[in-house]
Amino acid sequence: MTELILADLLYMTGLGMTMVFLFLKSRLSRRKTALIFAGTAILLMAMEVSLTFAFSVDLVVRLYSLIVYLPSFLVAALLSRYRGWRLLYQLLSAVLFCFLVQHIGGIVFYVSRQQPWALWATLLILTPPMLWFLHRHLCPLVFRALDELQRGWALICVWLMAYGLIVLFVFPGYVGIHAVTTVVKPIFSLLMAGFYCVLILLFASVRREAETRYHTQLTELSLAALQSRMEAVQTVEEAIRIERHDLRHRFCAIAELVAQEKSQEALAFIGAAQTQLEERKPVHWCRPPVLDAVFSTYFSQAQRKDIQVDAHIALTDKLPVAEAELAIVFSNALENAIHACMRLPEEQREIRFKVISHPSLMFEISNPYVGTIQFDGSGLPVSSRQGHGIGSRSIAAFCQKHGASYRYTAENGRFTLQVIL
């Protein structure tokens, strides 16, 4: 029985570390995070084996929280983007689902009159679909909720901690071996599974609300940009209408200058009139109307704030993604650049913006900055100010959705964003 319990503990350690890895939103890349967790799991399992042979497996069971849970929490704390209750929630969620697998296996083991093959068959059957469910369905909801939900994590963690304390210390026996433990622990696990189902519904609701806000933002941006563009066009059309009204007076003046053989004055008069008309001509940045309106709006806003704009835009009618979604990306990028420039003296304010369609859609925007810019494990700039950084996360979400790559850099006094679709 000692070998069986030890093997089960080793399996649960590996499974638990895998689940913590799935639930963790790490500051590092997924590859680096996976290597760290794999190394930690190997060290923990080696420690369990050593303590079992040096002392007993009962000691390992009693000290399992210190041997496995505490190091796991420390590793998660070092790697997680979150602190406080959100960090604790990620670890406790992994513990819950690990217990669910273990307890179901223990029940089958007990019912089969403690046949080892029944235990391992159950564990091996349950593990793949459980990991698939966490990776494909639950963890994306959790990640979205970690970003969107600002309150309530403490209460969730209190429930999860109460469950863990009951399972580990109030009923310390091993499921599948002790009759009372085999009944009581799975009951608490099922109750917590029901509680977690309610959480899943809550997280799904948060995700739907976030998507609704996103689509609302798309609609509002499109309407606002087009409205702004229409107002600009109407202003120019009104100016041109006035110019046309005054055209007959100009003709009379030109005719008089020609009659008096003042050709140079006539040419100068014509040139001045042409220049005035050119200044009133609306500027078009690209053919897609929503994007053209977005560029006109933000470039005009930058110029009103004494920000020099150097823009080169080469976009075709056919875009690889929805025009409204791309408009959100450009709006966030330009808005962030304008905000950064406003912290500089007027003579240093400058935005460089380049967009091309071939061989693929790529754009780059850069601006000078002051201070120090730090980046997280995903390469996103970290903002210490409340409410900032949302635009960068929106751009990252867009890139993740469409398989695009993005790169933020802060070098030689310039902050640059590059996106390739």
Residue pairs with C-beta under 8 A, 6 or more apart in sequence:
1 177
2 52
2 56
2 57
4 116
4 119
5 57
5 61
5 174
6 48
6 49
6 52
6 57
6 60
8 102
8 105
8 119
8 123
9 48
9 57
9 60
9 61
9 64
10 45
10 48
10 49
11 123
12 98
12 101
12 102
13 41
13 44
13 45
13 48
13 68
14 41
14 45
15 98
15 101
15 127
16 68
16 72
16 94
16 95
16 98
17 37
17 38
17 40
17 41
17 44
17 72
18 37
18 41
18 131
19 93
19 94
19 97
19 98
19 131
19 134
20 37
20 72
20 75
20 76
20 90
20 91
20 94
21 33
21 34
21 37
22 94
22 131
22 134
22 135
22 139
23 90
23 91
23 93
23 94
23 134
23 139
23 142
24 33
24 76
24 79
24 80
24 90
25 80
25 81
25 82
25 90
25 143
25 146
26 32
26 33
26 79
26 80
26 81
26 377
27 79
27 80
27 81
27 376
27 377
27 378
28 36
28 79
28 377
29 377
29 378
33 79
36 75
36 79
37 75
40 71
40 72
40 75
44 67
44 68
44 71
44 72
47 67
48 60
48 67
48 68
51 59
51 60
51 63
51 67
52 59
52 60
60 67
61 172
61 174
62 172
64 168
65 168
69 91
69 95
72 91
73 88
73 91
76 87
76 90
76 91
77 83
77 87
79 377
80 86
80 87
80 90
81 376
81 377
82 90
82 146
84 153
85 153
85 154
85 156
85 157
86 146
86 153
88 153
88 157
88 161
89 146
89 153
89 156
89 157
89 160
90 142
90 146
92 157
92 160
92 161
92 164
93 142
93 160
93 196
95 160
95 164
96 160
96 163
96 164
96 189
96 192
96 193
96 196
97 130
97 134
99 167
99 185
99 189
100 130
100 189
100 193
101 123
101 126
101 127
101 130
102 123
102 175
103 175
103 185
103 186
103 189
104 122
104 126
104 186
105 119
105 122
105 123
105 126
105 176
106 119
106 174
106 175
106 176
106 177
106 182
106 185
106 186
107 175
107 176
107 182
107 186
108 118
108 119
108 121
108 122
109 115
109 116
109 118
109 119
109 122
109 176
110 175
110 176
110 177
110 179
110 182
111 118
112 118
112 119
114 176
114 177
119 176
138 200
141 200
141 203
141 204
141 206
141 207
142 203
144 203
144 206
144 207
144 210
145 202
145 203
145 206
145 207
147 393
148 206
148 207
148 209
148 210
149 206
156 199
159 192
159 195
160 192
163 188
163 189
163 191
163 192
166 188
167 185
167 188
167 189
171 180
171 181
171 184
171 185
172 181
173 180
173 181
173 185
174 181
175 181
175 182
175 185
175 186
176 182
217 328
218 324
218 325
218 327
218 328
219 324
221 290
221 294
221 324
221 327
221 328
221 331
222 290
222 324
222 327
224 297
225 290
225 293
225 294
225 297
225 327
226 289
226 290
226 293
228 293
228 296
228 297
229 289
229 292
229 293
229 296
229 297
232 282
232 296
232 300
233 282
236 280
236 281
236 282
239 280
240 277
240 280
243 276
243 277
243 280
250 269
250 273
253 269
254 266
254 269
254 270
257 263
257 265
257 266
257 269
258 266
283 296
284 292
285 291
285 292
285 295
285 296
285 299
285 311
285 313
286 292
286 295
286 313
286 314
286 315
286 355
287 315
287 316
287 317
288 315
288 317
288 319
288 323
290 323
290 324
290 327
291 315
291 323
291 326
291 327
291 330
294 327
294 330
294 331
294 334
295 311
295 313
295 330
298 330
298 331
298 334
298 335
298 338
299 309
299 311
299 334
301 338
302 309
302 334
302 338
302 341
302 351
303 309
305 338
305 341
305 342
305 349
306 346
306 349
307 338
307 341
307 342
307 349
307 350
307 351
308 349
308 350
308 351
309 350
309 351
309 353
310 350
310 351
310 352
310 353
311 351
311 352
311 353
311 354
312 353
312 354
312 355
313 353
313 354
313 355
314 355
314 356
314 357
315 355
315 357
315 361
316 357
319 326
319 357
319 361
320 360
320 361
320 402
320 421
321 361
321 402
321 421
325 398
328 394
328 398
329 394
329 395
329 398
329 419
330 363
332 391
332 392
332 394
332 395
333 363
333 365
333 391
333 395
333 417
334 351
334 353
334 365
335 391
336 391
336 392
337 351
337 353
337 365
337 366
337 367
337 415
338 351
340 367
340 368
340 369
340 415
341 348
341 349
341 350
341 351
341 367
341 368
342 349
343 369
343 370
344 368
344 369
344 370
348 368
349 368
350 367
350 368
351 365
351 366
351 367
352 364
352 365
352 366
352 367
353 363
353 364
353 365
354 363
354 364
354 365
355 361
355 362
355 363
356 362
356 363
360 420
360 421
361 420
361 421
362 418
362 419
362 420
362 421
363 418
363 419
364 416
364 417
364 418
364 419
365 416
365 417
366 414
366 415
366 416
366 417
367 414
367 415
368 413
368 414
368 415
369 410
369 413
369 414
369 415
373 381
373 382
373 410
373 415
374 381
374 382
375 381
375 382
375 408
375 410
376 382
378 396
379 406
379 407
379 408
380 389
380 392
380 393
380 396
380 408
381 389
381 392
381 408
381 410
381 415
382 389
383 389
383 392
392 408
395 406
395 417
395 419
396 406
398 404
399 405
399 406
399 419
402 421
403 421
404 419
404 420
404 421
405 419
405 420
406 417
406 418
406 419
406 420
407 417
407 418
407 419
408 415
408 416
408 417
409 415
409 416
409 418
410 416
